[in-house]
């Protein structure tokens, strides 16, 4: 009986780690202008496509993104932000749209239950975006993660497997020992 309980706990932690990785992937893709608010220890878990987007920016591109990031609260939605970006730099706009389309294609390929779950995560993460000049509220982020984990655990196994298959980089992330330590300590209630 003890072995069964331990195995059950291991699977539960495994699913929580997958979910935390998925949240990280989505969060990285929801933040359109800057990664400066993401704590340094979490940046290594950001998908390569997002890292490449930021790595290949020119100094002028970075300045444009900083300027738009300072005005992020004025944009009613992602399309408005992209339109403002297009007005500043068509080349940068094209790069941003390419990244957005990459993520959107992955999400659109999901079946309805998995897609609804991911859409809910995106909405939750967007609601956590700090006001101008403010830092990310880590307690709100922790509570959001706990809420999302509860919803994830309520999903059927087929939906969970689909999420793992569609976001394979999460598999790499969840096997990372550093990520496991961060996720476990992150979710601890204070």
Contact map, one row per residue, 1 for C-alpha under 8 A:
1111100000000000000000000000000000000000000000000000000000000000000000000000000000000000000000000000000000000000000000000000000000000000000000000000000000000000000000000000000000000000000000
1111110000000000000000000000000000000000000000000000000000000000000000000000000000000000000000000000000000000000000000000000000000000000000000000000000000000000000000000000000000000000000000
1111111000000000000000000000000000000000000000000000000000000000000000000000000000000000000000000000000000000000000000000000000000000000000000000000000000000000000000000000000000000000000000
1111111100000000000000000000000000000000000000000000000000000000000000000000000000000000000000000000000000000000000000000000000000000000000000000000000000000000000000000000000000000000000000
1111111110000000000000000000000000000000000000000000000000000000000000000000000000000000000000000000000000000000000000000000000000000000000000000000000000000000000000000000000000000000000000
0111111111000000000000000000000000000000000000000000000000000000000000000000000000000000000000000000000000000000000000000000000000000000000000000000000000000000000000000000000000000000000000
0011111111100000000000000000000000000000000000000000000000000000000000000000000000000000000000000000000000000000000000000000000000000000000000000000000000000000000000000000000000000000000000
0001111111110000000000000000000000000000000000000000000000000000000000000000000000000000000000000000000000000000000000000000000000000000000000000000000000000000000000000000000000000000000000
0000111111111000000000000000000000000000000000000000000000000000000000000000000000000000000000000000000000000000000000000000000000000000000000000000000000000000000000000000000000000000000000
0000011111111100000000000000000000000000000000000000000000000000000000000000000000000000000000000000000000000000000000000000000000000000000000000000000000000000000000000000000000000000000000
0000001111111110000000000000000000000000000000000000000000000000000000000000000000000000000000000000000000000000000000000000000000000000000000000000000000000000000000000000000000000000000000
0000000111111111000000000000000000000000000000000000000000000000000000000000000000000000000000000000000000000000000000000000000000000000000000000000000000000000000000000000000000000000000000
0000000011111111100000000000000000000000000000000000000000000000000000000000000000000000000000000000000000000000000000000000000000000000000000000000000000000000000000000000000000000000000000
0000000001111111110000000000000000000000000000000000000000000000000000000000000000000000000000000000000000000000000000000000000000000000000000000000000000000000000000000000010000000000000000
0000000000111111111000000000000000000000000000000000000000000000000000000000000000000000000000000000000000000000000000000000000000000000000000000000000010000000000000000000000000000000000000
0000000000011111111100000000000000000000000000000000000000000000000000000000000000000000000000000000000000000000000000000000000000000000000000000000100000000000000000000000000000000000000000
0000000000001111111110000000000000000000000000000000000000000000000000000000000000000000000000000000000000000000000000000000000000000000000000000000000000000000000000000000010000010010000000
0000000000000111111111000000000000000000000000000000000000000000000000000000000000000000000000000000000000000000000000000000000000000000000000000000000000000000000100000110010000000000000000
0000000000000011111111100000000000000000000000000000000000000000000000000000000000000000000000000000000000000000000000000000000000000000000000000000100100000000000000000000000000000000000000
0000000000000001111111110000000000000000000000000000000000000000000000000000000000000000000000000000000000000000000000000000000000000000000000001000000000000000000000000000000000000010000000
0000000000000000111111111000000000000000000010000000000000000000000000000000000000000000000000000000000000000000000000000000000000000000000000000000000000000000000000000100110000000000000000
0000000000000000011111111100000000000000000000000000000000000000000000000000000000000000000000000000000000000000000000000000000000000000000000000000000000000000000000100100000000000000000000
0000000000000000001111111110000000000000000000000000000000000000000000000000000000000000000000000000000000000000000000001000000000000000000000001000000000000000000000000000000000000000000000
0000000000000000000111111111000000000000000011000000000000000000000000000000000000000000000000000000000000000000000000000000000000000000000000000000000000000000000000000000000000000000000000
0000000000000000000011111111100000000000000011100000000000000000000000000000000000000000000000000000000000000000000000000000000000000000000000000000000000000000000000000100000000000000000000
0000000000000000000001111111110000000000000000000000000000000000000000000000000000000000000000000000000000000000000000001100000000000000000000000000000000000000000000000000000000000000000000
0000000000000000000000111111111000000000000000000000000000000000000000000000000000000000000000000000000000000000000000000100100000000000000000000000000000000000000000000000000000000000000000
0000000000000000000000011111111000100000000001100100000000000000000000000000000000000000000000000000000000000000000000000000000000000000000000000000000000000000000000000000000000000000000000
0000000000000000000000001111111100000000000000000100000000000000000000000000000000000000000000000001001000000000000000000000000000000000000000000000000000000000000000000000000000000000000000
0000000000000000000000000111111100000000000000000000000000000000000000000000000000000000000000000000000000000000000000000100110000000000000000000000000000000000000000000000000000000000000000
0000000000000000000000000011111111100000000000000000000000000000000000000000000000000000000000000000000000000000000000000000000000000000000000000000000000000000000000000000000000000000000000
0000000000000000000000000000111111000000000000000000000000000000000000000000000000000000000000010000000000000000000000000000000000000000000000000000000000000000000000000000000000000000000000
0000000000000000000000000000001111100000000000000000000000000000110110000000000000000000000000000000000000000000000000000000000000000000000000000000000000000000000000000000000000000000000000
0000000000000000000000000000001111111000000000000000000000000000110010000000000000000000000000000000000000000000000000000000000000000000000000000000000000000000000000000000000000000000000000
0000000000000000000000000001001011111100000000000000000000000000000000000000000000000000000000000000000000000000000000000000000000000000000000000000000000000000000000000000000000000000000000
0000000000000000000000000000000001111110000000000000000000000000000000000000000000000000000000000000000000000000000000000000000000000000000000000000000000000000000000000000000000000000000000
0000000000000000000000000000000001111110000000000000000000000000000000000000000000000000000000000000000000000000000000000000000000000011000000000000000000000000000000000000000000000000000000
0000000000000000000000000000000000111111011000000000000000000000000000000000000000000000000000000000000000000000000000000000000000000000000000000000000000000000000000000000000000000000000000
0000000000000000000000000000000000011111111000000000000000000000000000000000000000000000000000000000000000000000000000000000000000000000000000000000000000000000000000000000000000000000000000
0000000000000000000000000000000000000111111100000000000000000000000000000000000000000000000000000000000000000000000000000000000000000000000000000000000000000000000000000000000000000000000000
0000000000000000000000000000000000000011111100000000000000000000000000000000000000000000000000000000000000000000000000000000000000000000000000000000000000000000000000000000000000000000000000
0000000000000000000000000000000000000111111111000000000000000000000000000000000000000000000000000000000000000000000000000000000000000000000000000000000000000000000000000000000000000000000000
0000000000000000000000000000000000000111111111000000000000000000000000000000000000000000000000000000000000000000000000000000000000000000000000000000000000000000000000000000000000000000000000
0000000000000000000000000000000000000001111111000000000000000000000000000000000000000000000000000000000000000000000000000000000000000000000000000000000000000000000000000000000000000000000000
0000000000000000000010011000000000000000011111100000000000000000000000000000000000000000000000000000000000000000000000000000000000000000000000000000000000000000000000000000100000100000000000
0000000000000000000000011001000000000000011111110110000000000000000000000000000000000000000000000000000000000000000000000000000000000000000000000000000000000000000000000000000000000000000000
0000000000000000000000001001000000000000000011111110000000000000000000000000000000000000000000000000000000000000000000000000000000000000000000000000000000000000000000001000000000000000000000
0000000000000000000000000000000000000000000001111111000000000000000000000000000000000000000000000000000000000000000000000000000000000000000000000000000000000000000000000000000000000000000000
0000000000000000000000000000000000000000000000111111100000000000000000000000000000000000000000000010000000000000000000000000000000000000000000000000000000000000000000000000000000000000000000
0000000000000000000000000001100000000000000001111111110000000000000000000000000000000000000000000010000000000000000000000000000000000000000000000000000000000000000000000000000000000000000000
0000000000000000000000000000000000000000000001111111111000000000000000000000000000000000000000000000000000000000000000000000000000000000000000000000000000000000000000000000000000000000000000
0000000000000000000000000000000000000000000000011111111100000000000000000000000000000000000000000000000000000000000000000000000000000000000000000000000000000000000000000000000000000000000000
0000000000000000000000000000000000000000000000001111111110000000000000000000000000000000000000110010000000000000000000000000000000000000000000000000000000000000000000000000000000000000000000
0000000000000000000000000000000000000000000000000111111110000000000000000000000000000000000000000000000000000000000000000000000000000000000000000000000000000000000000000000000000000000000000
0000000000000000000000000000000000000000000000000011111110000000000000000000000000000000000000000000000000000000000000000000000000000000000000000000000000000000000000000000000000000000000000
0000000000000000000000000000000000000000000000000001111111000000000000000000000000000000000000000000000000000000000000000000000000000000000000000000000000000000000000000000000000000000000000
0000000000000000000000000000000000000000000000000000111111111100000000000000000000000000000000000000000000000000000000000000000000000000000000000000000000000000000000000000000000000000000000
0000000000000000000000000000000000000000000000000000000111111100000000000000000000000000000000000000000000000000000000000000000000000000000000000000000000000000000000000000000000000000000000
0000000000000000000000000000000000000000000000000000000011111110000000000000000000000000000000000000000000000000000000000000000000000000000000000000000000000000000000000000000000000000000000
0000000000000000000000000000000000000000000000000000000011111111000000000000000000000000000000000000000000000000000000000000000000000000000000000000000000000000000000000000000000000000000000
0000000000000000000000000000000000000000000000000000000011111111100000000000000000000000100100000000000000000000000000000000000000000000000000000000000000000000000000000000000000000000000000
0000000000000000000000000000000000000000000000000000000011111111110000000000000000000000000000000000000000000000000000000000000000000000000000000000000000000000000000000000000000000000000000
0000000000000000000000000000000000000000000000000000000000111111111000000000000000000000000000000000000000000000000000000000000000000000000000000000000000000000000000000000000000000000000000
0000000000000000000000000000000000000000000000000000000000011111111100000000000000001001100000000000000000000000000000000000000000000000000000000000000000000000000000000000000000000000000000
0000000000000000000000000000000011000000000000000000000000001111111110000000000000001000000000000000000000000000000000000000000000000000000000000000000000000000000000000000000000000000000000
0000000000000000000000000000000011000000000000000000000000000111111111000000000000000000000000000000000000000000000000000000000000000000000000000000000000000000000000000000000000000000000000
0000000000000000000000000000000000000000000000000000000000000011111111100000000000000000000000000000000000000000000000000000000000000000000000000000000000000000000000000000000000000000000000
0000000000000000000000000000000010000000000000000000000000000001111111110000000010011000000000000000000000000000000000000000000000000000000000000000000000000000000000000000000000000000000000
0000000000000000000000000000000011000000000000000000000000000000111111110000000000000000000000000000000000000000000000000000000000000000000000000000000000000000000000000000000000000000000000
0000000000000000000000000000000000000000000000000000000000000000011111111000000000000000000000000000000000000000000000000000000000011000000000000000000000000000000000000000000000000000000000
0000000000000000000000000000000000000000000000000000000000000000001111111110000000000000000000000000000000000000000000000000000000010000000000000000000000000000000000000000000000000000000000
0000000000000000000000000000000000000000000000000000000000000000000111111110000010000000000000000000000000000000000000000000000000010000000000000000000000000000000000000000000000000000000000
0000000000000000000000000000000000000000000000000000000000000000000001111111000000000000000000000000000000000000000000000000000000110000000000000000000000000000000000000000000000000000000000
0000000000000000000000000000000000000000000000000000000000000000000000111111000000000000000000000000000000000000000000000000000000000000000000000000000000000000000000000000000000000000000000
0000000000000000000000000000000000000000000000000000000000000000000000111111110110000000000000000000000000000000000000000000000000000000000000000000000000000000000000000000000000000000000000
0000000000000000000000000000000000000000000000000000000000000000000000001111110110000000000000000000000000000000000000000000000000000000000000000000000000000000000000000000000000000000000000
0000000000000000000000000000000000000000000000000000000000000000000000000011111110000000000000000000000000000000000000000000000000000000000000000000000000000000000000000000000000000000000000
0000000000000000000000000000000000000000000000000000000000000000000000000011111111000000000000000000000000000000000000000000000000000000000000000000000000000000000000000000000000000000000000
0000000000000000000000000000000000000000000000000000000000000000000000000000111111100000000000000000000000000000000000000000000000000000000000000000000000000000000000000000000000000000000000
0000000000000000000000000000000000000000000000000000000000000000000000000011111111110000000000000000000000000000000000000000000000000000000000000000000000000000000000000000000000000000000000
0000000000000000000000000000000000000000000000000000000000000000000100010011111111111000000000000000000000000000000000000000000000000000000000000000000000000000000000000000000000000000000000
0000000000000000000000000000000000000000000000000000000000000000000000000000011111111100000010011000000000000000000000000000000000000000000000000000000000000000000000000000000000000000000000
0000000000000000000000000000000000000000000000000000000000000000000000000000001111111110000000000000000000000000000000000000000000000000000000000000000000000000000000000000000000000000000000
0000000000000000000000000000000000000000000000000000000000000000000100000000000111111111000000000000000000000000000000000000000000000000000000000000000000000000000000000000000000000000000000
0000000000000000000000000000000000000000000000000000000000000001100100000000000011111111110110000000000000000000000000000000000000000000000000000000000000000000000000000000000000000000000000
0000000000000000000000000000000000000000000000000000000000000000000000000000000001111111111111000000000000000000000000000000000000000000000000000000000000000000000000000000000000000000000000
0000000000000000000000000000000000000000000000000000000000000000000000000000000000111111110000000000000000000000000000000000000000000000000000000000000000000000000000000000000000000000000000
0000000000000000000000000000000000000000000000000000000000000001000000000000000000011111110000000000000000000000000000000000000000000000000000000000000000000000000000000000000000000000000000
0000000000000000000000000000000000000000000000000000000000001001000000000000000000001111111110000000000000000000000000000000000000000000000000000000000000000000000000000000000000000000000000
0000000000000000000000000000000000000000000000000000000000000000000000000000000000001111111111000000000000000000000000000000000000000000000000000000000000000000000000000000000000000000000000
0000000000000000000000000000000000000000000000000000000000000000000000000000000000000100111111100000000000000000000000000000000000000000000000000000000000000000000000000000000000000000000000
0000000000000000000000000000000000000000000000000000000000001000000000000000000000001100111111110000000000000000000000000000000000000000000000000000000000000000000000000000000000000000000000
0000000000000000000000000000000000000000000000000000000000000000000000000000000001001100111111111000000000000000000000000000000000000000000000000000000000000000000000000000000000000000000000
0000000000000000000000000000000000000000000000000000000000000000000000000000000000000100011111111100000000000000000000000000000000000000000000000000000000000000000000000000000000000000000000
0000000000000000000000000000000000000000000000000000100000000000000000000000000000000000001111111110000000000000000000000000000000000000000000000000000000000000000000000000000000000000000000
0000000000000000000000000000000100000000000000000000100000000000000000000000000001000000000111111111000000000000000000000000000000000000000000000000000000000000000000000000000000000000000000
0000000000000000000000000000000000000000000000000000000000000000000000000000000001000000000011111111100000000000000000000000000000000000000000000000000000000000000000000000000000000000000000
0000000000000000000000000000000000000000000000000000000000000000000000000000000000000000000001111111110000000000000000000000000000000000000000000000000000000000000000000000000000000000000000
0000000000000000000000000000000000000000000000001100100000000000000000000000000000000000000000111111111000000000000000000000000000000000000000000000000000000000000000000000000000000000000000
0000000000000000000000000000100000000000000000000000000000000000000000000000000000000000000000011111111100000000000000000000000000000000000000000000000000000000000000000000000000000000000000
0000000000000000000000000000000000000000000000000000000000000000000000000000000000000000000000001111111110000000000000000000000000000000000000000000000000000000000000000000000000000000000000
0000000000000000000000000000000000000000000000000000000000000000000000000000000000000000000000000111111111000000000000000000000000000000000000000000000000000000000000000000000000000000000000
0000000000000000000000000000100000000000000000000000000000000000000000000000000000000000000000000011111111100000000000000000000000000000000000000000000000000000000000000000000000000000000000
0000000000000000000000000000000000000000000000000000000000000000000000000000000000000000000000000001111111110000000000000000000000000000000000000000000000000000000000000000000000000000000000
0000000000000000000000000000000000000000000000000000000000000000000000000000000000000000000000000000111111111000000000000000000000000000000000000000000000000000000000000000000000000000000000
0000000000000000000000000000000000000000000000000000000000000000000000000000000000000000000000000000011111111100000000000000000000000000000000000000000000000000000001100000000000000000000000
0000000000000000000000000000000000000000000000000000000000000000000000000000000000000000000000000000001111111100001001000000000000000000000000000000000000000000000000000000000000000000000000
0000000000000000000000000000000000000000000000000000000000000000000000000000000000000000000000000000000111111100001000000000000000000000000000000000000000000000000000000000000000000000000000
0000000000000000000000000000000000000000000000000000000000000000000000000000000000000000000000000000000011111110000000000000000000000000000000000000000000000000000000000000000000000000000000
0000000000000000000000000000000000000000000000000000000000000000000000000000000000000000000000000000000001111111111000000000000000000000000000000000000000000000011001000000000000000000000000
0000000000000000000000000000000000000000000000000000000000000000000000000000000000000000000000000000000000001111111000000000000000000000000000000000000000000010000000000000000000000000000000
0000000000000000000000000000000000000000000000000000000000000000000000000000000000000000000000000000000000000111111100000000000000000000000000000000000000000000000000000000000000000000000000
0000000000000000000000000000000000000000000000000000000000000000000000000000000000000000000000000000000000000111111110000000000000000000000000000000000000000010000000000000000000000000000000
0000000000000000000000000000000000000000000000000000000000000000000000000000000000000000000000000000000000000111111111000000000000000000000000000000000000000011011000000000000000000000000000
0000000000000000000000000000000000000000000000000000000000000000000000000000000000000000000000000000000000110111111111100000000000000000000000000000000000000000000000000000000000000000000000
0000000000000000000000000000000000000000000000000000000000000000000000000000000000000000000000000000000000000001111111110000000000000000000000000000000000000000000000000000000000000000000000
0000000000000000000000000000000000000000000000000000000000000000000000000000000000000000000000000000000000000000111111111000000000000000000000000000000100000000000000000000000000000000000000
0000000000000000000000000000000000000000000000000000000000000000000000000000000000000000000000000000000000100000011111111100000000000000000000000000000000000000000000000000000000000000000000
0000000000000000000000000000000000000000000000000000000000000000000000000000000000000000000000000000000000000000001111111110000000000000000000000000000000000000000000000000000000000000000000
0000000000000000000000000000000000000000000000000000000000000000000000000000000000000000000000000000000000000000000111111111000000000000000000000000000000000000000000000000000000000000000000
0000000000000000000000100100000000000000000000000000000000000000000000000000000000000000000000000000000000000000000011111111100000000000000000000001000000000000000000000000000000000000000000
0000000000000000000000000110010000000000000000000000000000000000000000000000000000000000000000000000000000000000000001111111110000000000000000000000000000000000000000000000000000000000000000
0000000000000000000000000000000000000000000000000000000000000000000000000000000000000000000000000000000000000000000000111111111000000000000000000000000000000000000000000000000000000000000000
0000000000000000000000000000000000000000000000000000000000000000000000000000000000000000000000000000000000000000000000011111111100000000000000010000000000000000000000000000000000000000000000
0000000000000000000000000010010000000000000000000000000000000000000000000000000000000000000000000000000000000000000000001111111110000000000000010000000000000000000000000000000000000000000000
0000000000000000000000000000010000000000000000000000000000000000000000000000000000000000000000000000000000000000000000000111111110000000000000000000000000000000000000000000000000000000000000
0000000000000000000000000000000000000000000000000000000000000000000000000000000000000000000000000000000000000000000000000011111110000000000000000000000000000000000000000000000000000000000000
0000000000000000000000000000000000000000000000000000000000000000000000000000000000000000000000000000000000000000000000000001111111000001100110000000000000000000000000000000000000000000000000
0000000000000000000000000000000000000000000000000000000000000000000000000000000000000000000000000000000000000000000000000000111111100001000000000000000000000000000000000000000000000000000000
0000000000000000000000000000000000000000000000000000000000000000000000000000000000000000000000000000000000000000000000000000000111111111100000000000000000000000000000000000000000000000000000
0000000000000000000000000000000000000000000000000000000000000000000000001000000000000000000000000000000000000000000000000000000011111110000000000000000000000000000000000000000000000000000000
0000000000000000000000000000000000000000000000000000000000000000000001111000000000000000000000000000000000000000000000000000000001111100000000000000000000000000000000000000000000000000000000
0000000000000000000000000000000000000000000000000000000000000000000001000000000000000000000000000000000000000000000000000000000001111110000000000000000000000000000000000000000000000000000000
0000000000000000000000000000000000000000000000000000000000000000000000000000000000000000000000000000000000000000000000000000000001111111000000000000000000000000000000000000000000000000000000
0000000000000000000000000000000000001000000000000000000000000000000000000000000000000000000000000000000000000000000000000000000001101111100000000000000000000000000000000000000000000000000000
0000000000000000000000000000000000001000000000000000000000000000000000000000000000000000000000000000000000000000000000000000000111000111110010000000000000000000000000000000000000000000000000
0000000000000000000000000000000000000000000000000000000000000000000000000000000000000000000000000000000000000000000000000000000101000011111110000000000000000000000000000000000000000000000000
0000000000000000000000000000000000000000000000000000000000000000000000000000000000000000000000000000000000000000000000000000000000000001111111000000000000000000000000000000000000000000000000
0000000000000000000000000000000000000000000000000000000000000000000000000000000000000000000000000000000000000000000000000000000000000000111111100000000000000000000000000000000000000000000000
0000000000000000000000000000000000000000000000000000000000000000000000000000000000000000000000000000000000000000000000000000000100000000111111110000000000000000000000000000000000000000000000
0000000000000000000000000000000000000000000000000000000000000000000000000000000000000000000000000000000000000000000000000000000100000001111111111000000000000000000000000000000000000000000000
0000000000000000000000000000000000000000000000000000000000000000000000000000000000000000000000000000000000000000000000000000000000000000011111111100000000000000000000000000000000000000011000
0000000000000000000000000000000000000000000000000000000000000000000000000000000000000000000000000000000000000000000000000000000000000000001111111110000000000000000000000000000000000000000000
0000000000000000000000000000000000000000000000000000000000000000000000000000000000000000000000000000000000000000000000000001100000000000000111111111000000000000000000000000000000000000000000
0000000000000000000100100000000000000000000000000000000000000000000000000000000000000000000000000000000000000000000000000000000000000000000011111111100000000000000000000000000000000000001000
0000000000000000000000000000000000000000000000000000000000000000000000000000000000000000000000000000000000000000000000000000000000000000000001111111110000000000000000000000000000000000001000
0000000000000000000000000000000000000000000000000000000000000000000000000000000000000000000000000000000000000000000000000000000000000000000000111111111000000000000000000000000000000000000000
0000000000000000000000000000000000000000000000000000000000000000000000000000000000000000000000000000000000000000000000001000000000000000000000011111111100000000000000000000000000000000000000
0000000000000001001000000000000000000000000000000000000000000000000000000000000000000000000000000000000000000000000000000000000000000000000000001111111110000000000000000000000000000000000000
0000000000000000000000000000000000000000000000000000000000000000000000000000000000000000000000000000000000000000000000000000000000000000000000000111111111000000000000000000000000000000000000
0000000000000000000000000000000000000000000000000000000000000000000000000000000000000000000000000000000000000000000000000000000000000000000000000011111111100000000000000000000000000000000000
0000000000000000001000000000000000000000000000000000000000000000000000000000000000000000000000000000000000000000000010000000000000000000000000000001111111100001000000000000000000000000000000
0000000000000010000000000000000000000000000000000000000000000000000000000000000000000000000000000000000000000000000000000000000000000000000000000000111111110000000000000000000000000000000000
0000000000000000000000000000000000000000000000000000000000000000000000000000000000000000000000000000000000000000000000000000000000000000000000000000011111110000000000000000000000000000000000
0000000000000000000000000000000000000000000000000000000000000000000000000000000000000000000000000000000000000000000000000000000000000000000000000000001111111011000000000000000000000000000000
0000000000000000000000000000000000000000000000000000000000000000000000000000000000000000000000000000000000000000000000000000000000000000000000000000000011111111000000000000000000000000000000
0000000000000000000000000000000000000000000000000000000000000000000000000000000000000000000000000000000000000000000000000000000000000000000000000000000000111111100000000000000000000000000000
0000000000000000000000000000000000000000000000000000000000000000000000000000000000000000000000000000000000000000000000000000000000000000000000000000000000011111110000000000000000000000000000
0000000000000000000000000000000000000000000000000000000000000000000000000000000000000000000000000000000000000010110000000000000000000000000000000000000000111111111000000000000000000000000000
0000000000000000000000000000000000000000000000000000000000000000000000000000000000000000000000000000000000000000010000000000000000000000000000000000000100111111111100000000000000000000000000
0000000000000000000000000000000000000000000000000000000000000000000000000000000000000000000000000000000000000000000000000000000000000000000000000000000000001111111110000000000000000000000000
0000000000000000000000000000000000000000000000000000000000000000000000000000000000000000000000000000000000000100010000000000000000000000000000000000000000000111111111000000000000000000000000
0000000000000000000000000000000000000000000000000000000000000000000000000000000000000000000000000000000000000100010000000000000000000000000000000000000000000011111111100000000000000000000000
0000000000000000010000000000000000000000000000000000000000000000000000000000000000000000000000000000000000000000000000000000000000000000000000000000000000000001111111110110000000000000000000
0000000000000000000000000000000000000000000000000000000000000000000000000000000000000000000000000000000000000000000000000000000000000000000000000000000000000000111111110000000000000000000000
0000000000000000000000000000000000000000000000000000000000000000000000000000000000000000000000000000000001000100000000000000000000000000000000000000000000000000011111110000000000000000000000
0000000000000000000001000000000000000000000000000000000000000000000000000000000000000000000000000000000001000000000000000000000000000000000000000000000000000000001111111110000000000000000000
0000000000000000000000000000000000000000000000000000000000000000000000000000000000000000000000000000000000000000000000000000000000000000000000000000000000000000000111111111000000000000000000
0000000000000000000000000000000000000000000000100000000000000000000000000000000000000000000000000000000000000000000000000000000000000000000000000000000000000000000000111111100000000000000000
0000000000000000010011001000000000000000000000000000000000000000000000000000000000000000000000000000000000000000000000000000000000000000000000000000000000000000000100111111110000000000000000
0000000000000000010000000000000000000000000000000000000000000000000000000000000000000000000000000000000000000000000000000000000000000000000000000000000000000000000100111111111000000000000000
0000000000000000000000000000000000000000000000000000000000000000000000000000000000000000000000000000000000000000000000000000000000000000000000000000000000000000000000011111111100000000000000
0000000000000000000010000000000000000000000010000000000000000000000000000000000000000000000000000000000000000000000000000000000000000000000000000000000000000000000000001111111100100000000000
0000000000000100110010000000000000000000000000000000000000000000000000000000000000000000000000000000000000000000000000000000000000000000000000000000000000000000000000000111111110110000000000
0000000000000000000000000000000000000000000000000000000000000000000000000000000000000000000000000000000000000000000000000000000000000000000000000000000000000000000000000011111110110000000000
0000000000000000000000000000000000000000000000000000000000000000000000000000000000000000000000000000000000000000000000000000000000000000000000000000000000000000000000000001111111110000000000
0000000000000000000000000000000000000000000000000000000000000000000000000000000000000000000000000000000000000000000000000000000000000000000000000000000000000000000000000000011111111000000000
0000000000000000000000000000000000000000000000000000000000000000000000000000000000000000000000000000000000000000000000000000000000000000000000000000000000000000000000000000000111111100000000
0000000000000000000000000000000000000000000010000000000000000000000000000000000000000000000000000000000000000000000000000000000000000000000000000000000000000000000000000000111111111110000000
0000000000000000100000000000000000000000000000000000000000000000000000000000000000000000000000000000000000000000000000000000000000000000000000000000000000000000000000000000011111111111000000
0000000000000000000000000000000000000000000000000000000000000000000000000000000000000000000000000000000000000000000000000000000000000000000000000000000000000000000000000000000011111111100000
0000000000000000000000000000000000000000000000000000000000000000000000000000000000000000000000000000000000000000000000000000000000000000000000000000000000000000000000000000000001111111110000
0000000000000000100100000000000000000000000000000000000000000000000000000000000000000000000000000000000000000000000000000000000000000000000000000000000000000000000000000000000000111111111000
0000000000000000000000000000000000000000000000000000000000000000000000000000000000000000000000000000000000000000000000000000000000000000000000000000000000000000000000000000000000011111111100
0000000000000000000000000000000000000000000000000000000000000000000000000000000000000000000000000000000000000000000000000000000000000000000000000000000000000000000000000000000000001111111100
0000000000000000000000000000000000000000000000000000000000000000000000000000000000000000000000000000000000000000000000000000000000000000000001000000000000000000000000000000000000000111111100
0000000000000000000000000000000000000000000000000000000000000000000000000000000000000000000000000000000000000000000000000000000000000000000001001100000000000000000000000000000000000011111110
0000000000000000000000000000000000000000000000000000000000000000000000000000000000000000000000000000000000000000000000000000000000000000000000000000000000000000000000000000000000000001111111
0000000000000000000000000000000000000000000000000000000000000000000000000000000000000000000000000000000000000000000000000000000000000000000000000000000000000000000000000000000000000000001111
0000000000000000000000000000000000000000000000000000000000000000000000000000000000000000000000000000000000000000000000000000000000000000000000000000000000000000000000000000000000000000000111
